[in-house]
Amino acid sequence: MVPSCALATTFAATTFMATHLRGKDDKWNYSFG
């Protein structure tokens, strides 16, 4: 069983990265699409 604190940290980091990268992709699409 993974500690809830580690799970929450991983989830937060994954969500942050996914949102950040998606934002970059959207800007790229707006610029070149």
N, C-alpha and C positions, 0 to 999 in steps of 0.2 A: 504494500500500500504506500503510495507516494504522499508525503506530508502535504497538508492543504496549503501551507505557506509556499512551498516550492511550486506546487501546481498553480497557485494564483500568480506567482511571479512569472512563471513560464507563459501562462495565458496572457498576462498583461504585455509581456515583451513581444509575443507572437502577434497579438492584436495591434500593438503600436507599429511594428515593422510592416505588417500587412497593410495597415492604413497609410503609412508613410510611402510605401512603394506604390500603392494604388494611386495616391495623389500625384506622384511623379509620372506615372503612366498616363493619367488623365491629362496632365499638362502637355505631355508629349503628343498625345492624340489630338488635343486642341490645336497645337502648333502645326503639326504636319498632316493632320487628317482633314 
